[in-house]
Amino acid sequence: MLTKRLSVGAAAIAGIVMLGVAPASAYEYISLSGTGEARAYNNTSSTSAYAGAWDSSLDGDTYNPVYNTYYRTASPDTERNLWNKTGAGTLTTSGTGSSLYKMRICESIPLSIDPCSGWKYM
């Protein structure tokens, strides 16, 4: 009985200690009103970060894809675009790589200039 109490007590203390530990990854995002979000998942490992493009489609359009324009620390002059052409309520993700340091979300509108959010720096 004493052993069981000690195990439960130790588990409770371990849980409390874990609450104070920083997460292994940082989730960052920037939105374009009613359209979608550019997302960055920058992990503590410098080679396992990835980008995301979320299409919320709250703007009432029938089908305008969104894309995340982003830059990685390993190749800071290379612009990358992650497209989400799968429709409302979906998330497209990139492959893993170095941390992202800058991103924005845009909506593709045919025969028009694409509206984009401001840049998010991480």
Backbone as JSON Lines, residues from 0, in Angstrom:
{"i":0,"aa":"M","n":[0.83,-1.19,0.0],"ca":[0.0,0.0,0.0],"c":[0.87,1.25,0.0]}
{"i":1,"aa":"L","n":[1.94,1.22,0.8],"ca":[2.85,2.35,0.86],"c":[3.54,2.54,-0.49]}
{"i":2,"aa":"T","n":[3.89,1.45,-1.16],"ca":[4.54,1.53,-2.47],"c":[3.62,2.2,-3.48]}
{"i":3,"aa":"K","n":[2.32,1.84,-3.45],"ca":[1.35,2.42,-4.38],"c":[1.22,3.93,-4.14]}
{"i":4,"aa":"R","n":[1.19,4.35,-2.88],"ca":[1.09,5.78,-2.56],"c":[2.32,6.53,-3.06]}
{"i":5,"aa":"L","n":[3.5,5.92,-2.87],"ca":[4.73,6.55,-3.33],"c":[4.74,6.69,-4.86]}
{"i":6,"aa":"S","n":[4.28,5.66,-5.59],"ca":[4.25,5.74,-7.05],"c":[3.29,6.81,-7.53]}
{"i":7,"aa":"V","n":[2.12,6.9,-6.93],"ca":[1.14,7.92,-7.31],"c":[1.69,9.31,-6.99]}
{"i":8,"aa":"G","n":[2.32,9.45,-5.84],"ca":[2.91,10.74,-5.46],"c":[4.03,11.15,-6.41]}
{"i":9,"aa":"A","n":[4.88,10.2,-6.76],"ca":[5.98,10.49,-7.69],"c":[5.45,10.86,-9.06]}
{"i":10,"aa":"A","n":[4.4,10.2,-9.52],"ca":[3.81,10.52,-10.83],"c":[3.2,11.92,-10.81]}
{"i":11,"aa":"A","n":[2.56,12.28,-9.71],"ca":[1.97,13.62,-9.6],"c":[3.05,14.69,-9.61]}
{"i":12,"aa":"I","n":[4.14,14.47,-8.91],"ca":[5.24,15.44,-8.88],"c":[5.88,15.55,-10.27]}
{"i":13,"aa":"A","n":[6.06,14.42,-10.94],"ca":[6.64,14.44,-12.29],"c":[5.74,15.23,-13.24]}
{"i":14,"aa":"G","n":[4.43,15.07,-13.11],"ca":[3.49,15.82,-13.95],"c":[3.58,17.31,-13.71]}
{"i":15,"aa":"I","n":[3.7,17.71,-12.47],"ca":[3.82,19.13,-12.13],"c":[5.12,19.7,-12.68]}
{"i":16,"aa":"V","n":[6.21,18.95,-12.57],"ca":[7.5,19.4,-13.08],"c":[7.44,19.55,-14.6]}
{"i":17,"aa":"M","n":[6.79,18.62,-15.29],"ca":[6.71,18.66,-16.75],"c":[5.96,19.89,-17.25]}
{"i":18,"aa":"L","n":[5.03,20.41,-16.47],"ca":[4.29,21.61,-16.88],"c":[5.21,22.8,-17.06]}
{"i":19,"aa":"G","n":[6.31,22.84,-16.35],"ca":[7.23,23.96,-16.44],"c":[8.27,23.81,-17.54]}
{"i":20,"aa":"V","n":[8.28,22.69,-18.25],"ca":[9.26,22.44,-19.29],"c":[8.8,23.08,-20.59]}
{"i":21,"aa":"A","n":[9.72,23.72,-21.3],"ca":[9.39,24.36,-22.57],"c":[9.06,23.3,-23.62]}
{"i":22,"aa":"P","n":[8.15,23.6,-24.54],"ca":[7.79,22.63,-25.57],"c":[8.96,22.39,-26.52]}
{"i":23,"aa":"A","n":[8.95,21.23,-27.16],"ca":[10.02,20.88,-28.08],"c":[9.89,21.59,-29.42]}
{"i":24,"aa":"S","n":[8.73,22.15,-29.71],"ca":[8.56,22.87,-30.96],"c":[7.73,24.12,-30.74]}
{"i":25,"aa":"A","n":[7.89,25.07,-31.66],"ca":[7.13,26.31,-31.58],"c":[6.22,26.4,-32.79]}
{"i":26,"aa":"Y","n":[4.95,26.68,-32.55],"ca":[3.97,26.81,-33.61],"c":[3.69,28.29,-33.81]}
{"i":27,"aa":"E","n":[3.9,28.79,-35.0],"ca":[3.67,30.19,-35.33],"c":[2.69,30.24,-36.49]}
{"i":28,"aa":"Y","n":[1.88,31.3,-36.55],"ca":[0.99,31.44,-37.69],"c":[0.7,32.91,-37.96]}
{"i":29,"aa":"I","n":[0.23,33.17,-39.18],"ca":[-0.25,34.49,-39.57],"c":[-1.47,34.26,-40.46]}
{"i":30,"aa":"S","n":[-2.49,35.08,-40.3],"ca":[-3.75,34.89,-41.02],"c":[-3.99,35.99,-42.05]}
{"i":31,"aa":"L","n":[-4.78,35.64,-43.04],"ca":[-5.33,36.6,-43.98],"c":[-6.83,36.53,-43.75]}
{"i":32,"aa":"S","n":[-7.43,37.62,-43.37],"ca":[-8.82,37.68,-42.93],"c":[-9.76,36.82,-43.77]}
{"i":33,"aa":"G","n":[-10.36,35.83,-43.12],"ca":[-11.38,35.0,-43.74],"c":[-10.9,34.03,-44.79]}
{"i":34,"aa":"T","n":[-9.59,33.92,-45.0],"ca":[-9.09,33.1,-46.09],"c":[-8.3,31.9,-45.61]}
{"i":35,"aa":"G","n":[-7.31,32.13,-44.76],"ca":[-6.47,31.01,-44.33],"c":[-5.34,31.46,-43.44]}
{"i":36,"aa":"E","n":[-4.45,30.53,-43.17],"ca":[-3.3,30.78,-42.3],"c":[-2.05,30.16,-42.9]}
{"i":37,"aa":"A","n":[-0.94,30.89,-42.77],"ca":[0.38,30.32,-43.02],"c":[0.86,29.83,-41.67]}
{"i":38,"aa":"R","n":[1.38,28.63,-41.62],"ca":[1.81,28.05,-40.35],"c":[3.26,27.61,-40.42]}
{"i":39,"aa":"A","n":[3.95,27.75,-39.32],"ca":[5.33,27.27,-39.21],"c":[5.45,26.43,-37.95]}
{"i":40,"aa":"Y","n":[6.06,25.29,-38.07],"ca":[6.32,24.4,-36.95],"c":[7.83,24.3,-36.83]}
{"i":41,"aa":"N","n":[8.43,25.2,-36.06],"ca":[9.88,25.23,-35.89],"c":[10.26,24.41,-34.67]}
{"i":42,"aa":"N","n":[10.89,23.28,-34.9],"ca":[11.28,22.37,-33.83],"c":[12.65,22.73,-33.29]}
{"i":43,"aa":"T","n":[12.99,22.18,-32.13],"ca":[14.29,22.44,-31.54],"c":[15.39,21.85,-32.41]}
{"i":44,"aa":"S","n":[15.1,20.8,-33.15],"ca":[16.06,20.26,-34.11],"c":[16.05,21.18,-35.32]}
{"i":45,"aa":"S","n":[17.2,21.58,-35.79],"ca":[17.26,22.54,-36.89],"c":[16.94,21.91,-38.24]}
{"i":46,"aa":"T","n":[16.65,20.62,-38.29],"ca":[16.35,19.97,-39.57],"c":[14.96,19.36,-39.63]}
{"i":47,"aa":"S","n":[14.12,19.62,-38.66],"ca":[12.8,18.99,-38.69],"c":[11.64,20.0,-38.65]}
{"i":48,"aa":"A","n":[11.89,21.21,-39.11],"ca":[10.83,22.22,-39.17],"c":[10.05,22.05,-40.47]}
{"i":49,"aa":"Y","n":[8.77,22.43,-40.45],"ca":[7.98,22.37,-41.68],"c":[6.95,23.48,-41.72]}
{"i":50,"aa":"A","n":[6.45,23.75,-42.92],"ca":[5.48,24.81,-43.15],"c":[4.1,24.2,-43.37]}
{"i":51,"aa":"G","n":[3.08,25.02,-43.17],"ca":[1.71,24.59,-43.42],"c":[0.91,25.69,-44.08]}
{"i":52,"aa":"A","n":[-0.06,25.31,-44.9],"ca":[-0.99,26.26,-45.52],"c":[-2.4,25.79,-45.22]}
{"i":53,"aa":"W","n":[-3.11,26.54,-44.37],"ca":[-4.47,26.19,-43.94],"c":[-5.46,27.03,-44.74]}
{"i":54,"aa":"D","n":[-6.44,26.37,-45.35],"ca":[-7.49,27.07,-46.1],"c":[-8.76,27.06,-45.27]}
{"i":55,"aa":"S","n":[-9.11,28.23,-44.73],"ca":[-10.33,28.31,-43.93],"c":[-11.54,28.6,-44.8]}
{"i":56,"aa":"S","n":[-11.32,29.25,-45.94],"ca":[-12.37,29.6,-46.91],"c":[-13.59,30.24,-46.28]}
{"i":57,"aa":"L","n":[-13.38,31.1,-45.31],"ca":[-14.49,31.82,-44.7],"c":[-14.87,33.04,-45.53]}
{"i":58,"aa":"D","n":[-14.18,33.24,-46.63],"ca":[-14.44,34.41,-47.47],"c":[-15.61,34.19,-48.42]}
{"i":59,"aa":"G","n":[-16.2,33.0,-48.43],"ca":[-17.39,32.74,-49.24],"c":[-17.09,32.37,-50.68]}
{"i":60,"aa":"D","n":[-15.81,32.27,-51.06],"ca":[-15.53,31.89,-52.44],"c":[-15.79,30.4,-52.65]}
{"i":61,"aa":"T","n":[-16.05,30.02,-53.87],"ca":[-16.3,28.62,-54.13],"c":[-14.99,27.83,-54.2]}
{"i":62,"aa":"Y","n":[-13.95,28.45,-54.79],"ca":[-12.67,27.75,-54.85],"c":[-11.56,28.72,-55.22]}
{"i":63,"aa":"N","n":[-10.88,29.22,-54.25],"ca":[-9.66,29.99,-54.46],"c":[-8.6,29.38,-53.55]}
{"i":64,"aa":"P","n":[-7.6,28.73,-54.13],"ca":[-6.57,28.11,-53.3],"c":[-5.75,29.16,-52.54]}
{"i":65,"aa":"V","n":[-5.11,28.71,-51.48],"ca":[-4.21,29.56,-50.71],"c":[-2.81,28.99,-50.81]}
{"i":66,"aa":"Y","n":[-1.81,29.85,-50.55],"ca":[-0.44,29.38,-50.54],"c":[0.37,30.14,-49.51]}
{"i":67,"aa":"N","n":[1.31,29.42,-48.92],"ca":[2.22,29.96,-47.92],"c":[3.55,30.23,-48.62]}
{"i":68,"aa":"T","n":[3.97,31.48,-48.64],"ca":[5.29,31.85,-49.16],"c":[6.22,31.94,-47.95]}
{"i":69,"aa":"Y","n":[7.3,31.17,-47.97],"ca":[8.17,31.12,-46.79],"c":[9.63,31.0,-47.16]}
{"i":70,"aa":"Y","n":[10.49,31.27,-46.18],"ca":[11.94,31.2,-46.32],"c":[12.52,30.38,-45.16]}
{"i":71,"aa":"R","n":[13.56,29.6,-45.46],"ca":[14.24,28.78,-44.45],"c":[15.62,29.35,-44.14]}
{"i":72,"aa":"T","n":[16.09,29.08,-42.93],"ca":[17.39,29.61,-42.51],"c":[18.56,29.03,-43.29]}
{"i":73,"aa":"A","n":[18.46,27.78,-43.76],"ca":[19.57,27.16,-44.48],"c":[19.77,27.75,-45.88]}
{"i":74,"aa":"S","n":[18.71,28.34,-46.44],"ca":[18.8,28.96,-47.78],"c":[17.97,30.24,-47.76]}
{"i":75,"aa":"P","n":[18.47,31.27,-47.08],"ca":[17.68,32.47,-46.8],"c":[17.26,33.28,-48.03]}
{"i":76,"aa":"D","n":[17.88,33.05,-49.19],"ca":[17.5,33.8,-50.39],"c":[16.55,33.03,-51.3]}
{"i":77,"aa":"T","n":[16.16,31.83,-50.9],"ca":[15.29,31.0,-51.73],"c":[13.84,31.1,-51.25]}
{"i":78,"aa":"E","n":[13.0,31.66,-52.11],"ca":[11.56,31.75,-51.79],"c":[10.91,30.41,-52.12]}
{"i":79,"aa":"R","n":[10.09,29.93,-51.19],"ca":[9.35,28.68,-51.39],"c":[7.86,28.98,-51.29]}
{"i":80,"aa":"N","n":[7.07,28.25,-52.05],"ca":[5.61,28.4,-52.01],"c":[4.97,27.04,-51.78]}
{"i":81,"aa":"L","n":[4.17,26.96,-50.74],"ca":[3.43,25.74,-50.42],"c":[1.96,26.0,-50.75]}
{"i":82,"aa":"W","n":[1.44,25.28,-51.72],"ca":[0.06,25.48,-52.17],"c":[-0.89,24.54,-51.44]}
{"i":83,"aa":"N","n":[-2.09,25.04,-51.18],"ca":[-3.19,24.21,-50.7],"c":[-4.32,24.37,-51.7]}
{"i":84,"aa":"K","n":[-4.49,23.34,-52.53],"ca":[-5.54,23.35,-53.56],"c":[-6.62,22.33,-53.25]}
{"i":85,"aa":"T","n":[-6.67,21.86,-51.99],"ca":[-7.62,20.81,-51.63],"c":[-8.92,21.32,-51.06]}
{"i":86,"aa":"G","n":[-9.05,22.62,-50.84],"ca":[-10.33,23.19,-50.44],"c":[-10.45,23.56,-48.98]}
{"i":87,"aa":"A","n":[-11.63,24.05,-48.65],"ca":[-11.92,24.59,-47.32],"c":[-11.72,23.55,-46.22]}
{"i":88,"aa":"G","n":[-11.16,24.03,-45.1],"ca":[-11.0,23.19,-43.93],"c":[-9.86,22.19,-44.04]}
{"i":89,"aa":"T","n":[-8.9,22.44,-44.93],"ca":[-7.79,21.49,-45.11],"c":[-6.45,22.16,-44.85]}
{"i":90,"aa":"L","n":[-5.46,21.35,-44.53],"ca":[-4.1,21.79,-44.26],"c":[-3.15,21.01,-45.15]}
{"i":91,"aa":"T","n":[-2.27,21.72,-45.84],"ca":[-1.21,21.1,-46.62],"c":[0.1,21.41,-45.9]}
{"i":92,"aa":"T","n":[1.01,20.44,-45.83],"ca":[2.28,20.66,-45.14],"c":[3.45,20.35,-46.08]}
{"i":93,"aa":"S","n":[4.56,21.02,-45.82],"ca":[5.78,20.81,-46.59],"c":[6.55,19.64,-46.0]}
{"i":94,"aa":"G","n":[7.64,19.32,-46.66],"ca":[8.59,18.37,-46.07],"c":[9.38,19.08,-44.98]}
{"i":95,"aa":"T","n":[10.15,18.33,-44.22],"ca":[10.94,18.92,-43.14],"c":[12.23,19.51,-43.69]}
{"i":96,"aa":"G","n":[12.78,20.44,-42.93],"ca":[14.02,21.09,-43.3],"c":[14.45,22.03,-42.19]}
{"i":97,"aa":"S","n":[15.29,22.99,-42.54],"ca":[15.77,23.94,-41.54],"c":[14.62,24.83,-41.08]}
{"i":98,"aa":"S","n":[14.83,25.56,-40.0],"ca":[13.79,26.41,-39.43],"c":[13.32,27.46,-40.42]}
{"i":99,"aa":"L","n":[12.05,27.82,-40.33],"ca":[11.5,28.9,-41.13],"c":[11.79,30.21,-40.4]}
{"i":100,"aa":"Y","n":[12.1,31.26,-41.13],"ca":[12.32,32.53,-40.46],"c":[11.39,33.64,-40.95]}
{"i":101,"aa":"K","n":[10.66,33.39,-42.07],"ca":[9.75,34.4,-42.59],"c":[8.68,33.7,-43.41]}
{"i":102,"aa":"M","n":[7.4,34.14,-43.28],"ca":[6.32,33.53,-44.06],"c":[5.14,34.49,-44.16]}
{"i":103,"aa":"R","n":[4.27,34.21,-45.13],"ca":[3.0,34.93,-45.28],"c":[2.02,34.02,-46.01]}
{"i":104,"aa":"I","n":[0.72,34.31,-45.89],"ca":[-0.32,33.54,-46.57],"c":[-0.94,34.42,-47.65]}
{"i":105,"aa":"C","n":[-1.23,33.81,-48.8],"ca":[-1.86,34.52,-49.91],"c":[-3.02,33.7,-50.44]}
{"i":106,"aa":"E","n":[-3.97,34.37,-51.06],"ca":[-5.08,33.7,-51.72],"c":[-4.92,33.91,-53.22]}
{"i":107,"aa":"S","n":[-5.01,32.83,-53.98],"ca":[-4.88,32.91,-55.42],"c":[-6.22,33.3,-56.03]}
{"i":108,"aa":"I","n":[-6.26,34.46,-56.68],"ca":[-7.49,34.94,-57.32],"c":[-7.21,35.1,-58.81]}
{"i":109,"aa":"P","n":[-7.92,34.35,-59.67],"ca":[-7.65,34.42,-61.11],"c":[-7.81,35.85,-61.66]}
{"i":110,"aa":"L","n":[-6.91,36.21,-62.55],"ca":[-6.93,37.5,-63.25],"c":[-6.92,38.69,-62.31]}
{"i":111,"aa":"S","n":[-6.28,38.54,-61.17],"ca":[-6.21,39.61,-60.18],"c":[-4.91,39.5,-59.4]}
{"i":112,"aa":"I","n":[-4.56,40.56,-58.71],"ca":[-3.4,40.51,-57.81],"c":[-3.82,39.75,-56.56]}
{"i":113,"aa":"D","n":[-3.0,38.78,-56.18],"ca":[-3.33,37.96,-55.01],"c":[-3.19,38.76,-53.72]}
{"i":114,"aa":"P","n":[-4.24,38.79,-52.89],"ca":[-4.1,39.43,-51.58],"c":[-3.25,38.55,-50.67]}
{"i":115,"aa":"C","n":[-2.36,39.2,-49.91],"ca":[-1.46,38.47,-49.01],"c":[-1.46,39.15,-47.64]}
{"i":116,"aa":"S","n":[-1.15,38.38,-46.62],"ca":[-0.96,38.94,-45.28],"c":[0.37,39.68,-45.27]}
{"i":117,"aa":"G","n":[0.66,40.33,-44.16],"ca":[2.0,40.88,-43.98],"c":[2.95,39.73,-43.7]}
{"i":118,"aa":"W","n":[4.24,40.01,-43.63],"ca":[5.23,38.99,-43.33],"c":[5.27,38.72,-41.83]}
{"i":119,"aa":"K","n":[5.41,37.47,-41.47],"ca":[5.59,37.04,-40.09],"c":[7.05,36.61,-39.95]}
{"i":120,"aa":"Y","n":[7.78,37.26,-39.03],"ca":[9.18,36.91,-38.78],"c":[9.27,36.11,-37.5]}
{"i":121,"aa":"M","n":[10.08,35.05,-37.53],"ca":[10.22,34.19,-36.36],"c":[11.65,34.18,-35.86]}
